[in-house]
Amino acid sequence: MEKKGLLELAVVFALAFAFSAALLFSQPSIFGLDSYYNLRYSSLIPKQGILFEFPWLYYTTLNKNFFDQHFLYHLLLMPFTLQGDLLLAARIAGAFFAALAIAGIWFFLRKKFHDSDMTRDCLSASMERTDRE
């Protein structure tokens, strides 16, 4: 990938991160109830290692047969939780993963269409759609 393409990809990532972060930081809490569990579990991995028992799920089917069905996701979240503030970790991780997804889609579209003016075309298409509404 040429330098212009890398710079464009970096700009797309930065803009997506900024937009996602603005959205996530504008809310008083984080989205979803599982988010709290996933963050807390991810914060326990560096301190206690991989957990094979999870006593906090006593009244569930995972009481006696616990396994981490989201193990890779918890490993991806773990670096964000190392700073201690789990709410901040949730917001930064959410913005990072959203920006990564958007930049990844942009990268594959860019590879597929080989259009050097893809940014201009996408912006003009979105403006035309806005004008029609």
KEBASE-701405 format. One record per residue: residue in one letter; y, x, z of N, C-alpha, C, CB in turn. Coordinates in pm, whole numbers, plus 50000, padded with zeros to 5 digits. Atoms other than C-alpha are relative to their C-alpha. Glycine has a CB too. Layout:
BEGIN
AYXZYXZYXZYXZ/...
END
This chain:
BEGIN
M498825008650000500005000050000501245009050000500004990350124/E498794991850010503385014049902500934997650119500744997049868/K499095000749885506215019750148500744986750007501005011549995/K499285012750001508064988650037499134988850055500464996649857/G500915010349950505004967250107499795001150149498665001049929/L500154998149856504524982650451501244995650076499695014750031/L498745004149937508174977350534500114984850001501215006249928/E499975014650007507944941250418499054993850101499664995449858/L500985004949904504824935850627500525001650143498675007549984/A499424997849868506564950850931501114989950029500545014350012/V498935009849982509544927850879499424986050025500944999849876/V500655013049979507274897350848499424999250141498884997849894/F500564999749864505474907651169501114998650104499215013150024/A498895000349903508774913351353500644986150006501065010549963/L499405013450001510234879951243499064989650062500354995949857/A500975009449943507044861151329499895002150151498615001949934/F500054997149856506914878551668501234994450069499885015250025/A498765004849940510554870351739500024984750009501215004949920/F500025014650000510124833751641499004994850103499654994749860/S501035004449906506894829951841500435002750144498665007249972/A499554996749865508364847652144501114990550044500515014650006/A498935009449966511464825552132499424986450038500994998549883/L500645012849970509244794752126499265000550134499034996149888/L500794999049877506954806852405500865002350124498995011249988/F499134997549885509754819252631500934988350030500835012549976/S499145011749975511644786252594499314989550087500434993749868/Q500765009549920508884767752782499895004950144498594997949938/P500104995749860508664767853163498595004850038500394988550091/S501374995849970504874772553155499335003849868499194988850074/I500714996450122502204783152908499204988049952499075012150024/F500725011150061500354760152670498545000050042500115000649847/G501425001649973496944747052766499585003850140499235008049904/L500514997249866494944747453085499085012150000499274987950055/D500914988650007492394773152970500745013349998499134999049877/S499224987650007495164798652925500055006950135501424997149951/Y499934994149866495444803753299498675006550037500374989150104/Y501334994449974491684809053332499795012849921498914989749966/N500234988350085491544833153038500835012050044500324996749856/L499154989049954494464853753167499505005950132501444995250017/R500484995149870493124855753519498695007649985499814988350098/Y501284993150023489654864853399500255013649936499084991549910/S499684987350066491124891753172500615010050096500944997649883/S499404990849903493084906053462498975005350100501134992950076/L501054995449908489894908853670499125011049939499134988250041/I500894990250065488034930353414500365014450036500064998249849/P499714986049963489954962953482499735003050148501455003249969/K500174997949856489644957953858498534999650042500784989550077/Q501375002149955486054946053888498955003049893499834985950046/G500954997750109484474954853554499564986749939498795007850051/I500515012150062482504930053348499314991750108499025003449883/L500525008749895481674900353568498704993349955501044989450037/F501275006750027478114887553582499814987950091498845009850018/E499965011749913478854862353857501444995350006499445003250143/F498665005749992481804838953880499964988650100500504995149859/P500215010049894481694820654215501014988549998500075006650135/W498985010450003484814800154137499574988149914501315005749947/L500505011150081482794778453898498784993650066499635005049859/Y501145004649922480504765554170499474986549952500394999050146/Y500435013550036480414729154055499854998249849500984989850053/T500215000850145479724736853688498625005349966501095007949924/T501294994850046476704746253482499985015249999499694994749860/L499934985350000477914782353489499835005950139501325004649941/N500154995349863477324784753864498885010350013499744988350093/K501154991149986473884800553841499755008749877498774991950030/N500244992850126473874811953478501315003749933499144991449905/F498684996650055477314826553426499895010249887500915005450110/F499804990250107478134844153101501394997749945498904998849888/D498645000950054481464851352941499924996949852500795013250025/Q500125004050139481434831552619501215004049916499804985249992/H498814995350071484894845052528500265014850030501244991550039/F499904986149956484204881552610500985008249915498645006449997/L499114991950085485964897152309501464995550014499564999049852/Y498645005049979488994874752356500555005350132500024984649998/H499554994749871489184885552720500315014949991498944997550109/L499694985850020489024921952612501315001949925498865006949923/L498734999250073491884915952368501194996550090499984990649880/L498925003949907493964899452642500245010350110499684986650063/M499954991049885493234926252900501205009549999498735007950005/P498854990849994495924951752796501314993150035500165007049868/F498765007249970498614925052825500114996850149500074987249918/T500005003849859497594916953183500185011950094498714992950034/L499954988249914497774952853310501345001650072499735012449919/Q498694998549937501494950153390500174991050122501104997149900/G499995007749876500754923853657500494985749990500815007050097/D499445013550010502814893353558499224992449892501535000549966/L500875006950095500304869653398500754990249910498924992750074/L499215009050083502914844953274500685007749886501074992650085/L499414991450102504724872753091498935004949903500725012050065/A501114995550085501374885552962499604989249901498805004050087/A500385011150087500554851152821500994998449886499914987050079/R498985001850104503834848752636500015011449899501384998850065/I499994988650091503744883652492498735000149915500145013150078/A501255000350076500074880952393500004988749897498804998350095/G499915011250094500674846852234500885003249881500524987750070/A499104996350109503594859852032499385010949913501355004850055/F500644989150074501664891251934498894994849909499445010550096/F501125004950081498554872751815500484990449891498974992950090/A499455008750103500604846551630500635008349888501054990450060/A499384991350100502614873851456498945007649920500975009850067/L501094993050069499404892651374499334990849898498975005150103/A500605009550093497924861451215500914997449880499694986750072/I499075002650109501044854151011500145012249910501374995950057/A499914987850080501374890350899498715002349922500315012250090/G501274998650072497674890750808499924990749881498844997350093/I499985009550112498044859650594500965004949893500414985850048/W499024994650095501134874750434499405011749922501285004550074/F500614988350063499234907050362499004995849893499315008850104/F501005004250097496364889150190500604992349883498954991550068/L499315006750110498684866749988500705010149910501024989850054/R499314989450076500654897349884499015007649913500735009750096/K501024993050077497474915149773499494991349886498835004050091/K500565009150100496264884549586500934998049883499684986750062/F499075003650107499404877349389500785011849942500964989850051/H499334987950050500864912649346501424997349952499205006049887/D498645003550041504334897649324500985007550088500254984750008/S499054992249920507074921449432501124991350055500585011349916/D498945008949953509454892149474499434988050076500834995249881/M500665010949929507124871549690500894994050108498695004950061/T499105004949896509664869049971501014990349942500715011650070/R498995008350066512294855049736499384986849955500635007449880/D500655012150048509844830249583499644990550113498755003649922/C500355008549886508614817649920501234993550060499275008150106/L498775005649944512144813250049500594989349908501035011150024/S499455009950091513284795149734499144987549997500135005949859/A500895011749997510204772449746500254991850126498535004449994/S499745007549877510934763450108501364993249994499935009250122/M498695006250013514574756650023499934987749909501025010249945/E500155011650089513564733649736499344988550075499165003749876/R500695010449921511244714749971500974993550098498785005950076/T499015005349906514074710950224500994991149929500735011550072/D499035007950076516424697849954499454986349963500425007449874/R500615012750038513954670549856499884990250114498655002449941/E500235008849883513564656750209501264993250046499415007750114/
END
